[in-house]
Structure formats: structure tokens, C-alpha cells
Amino acid sequence: MSEINKREEGFEKKFALDEEQKFKAEARRNRLLGLWAAEKLGISGEAATAYAKEVVAADFEEAGDGDVLRKVMADFAGKNVVVTEQAIRAKMSELLAVAAAEVKAGK
């Protein structure tokens, strides 16, 4: 195998690993967001865990974060919980940093 092929293979493996970690971090962020939202909605215990799973599942509806944002916003609106879109987006950013660090640390 030539040196160029080895480098190319190395880049492909790194890209695949980076994408896997990104996926895991986003899923973990969505779970954490679901737990945060559940608390705001007055949901606790097993129901909060189930709600967090619903938030994670919402992310598979379309590419990007819009589907998760819409779900949480709709659930807040349904329970008359006043949280702005900007506040939810800020929480998503904050939790993504936490989740990425956890995934990188192997937690």
C-alpha cells in the first residue's frame, strides 16, 4: 500500500470516528435537553426518562435541530410553560458542549 493510500485511509477512519462522535454527542444532548424540558414541564422519574427518549426520537424526523426544537416548543406551549426559542437554543448549545465532552471522555 502506498503512503498516499495509507494517509487517505487514515483520513477516512478519522472522518468516520468524528461523525460517530458527533452523532453520539447530539443524541446525548437531546436526551439531556429532554430531561431539562421534563423538569420544566413538571415531569419526573420514569416519565421524565420516557420523555427524554421522545425528544431523542424526534431528532430522526429530519436533518438538523429544527425537529427537536419544534417538539420541545410545542410541548412547552401545550403546558403553558413560557420558555423562548432563544432560551431553548442556548440550552441546546450548552448541553451539546457537555455531551461532546462526555462522549470524548468515553462516558
Secondary structure, 3 states (H helix, E strand, C coil): CCHHHHHHHHHHHHHHHHHHHHHHHHHHHHHHHHHHHHHHHCCCHHHHHHHHHHHHHHCCCCCCCHHHHHHHHHHHHHCCCCCCHHHHHHHHHHHHHHHHHHHHCCC
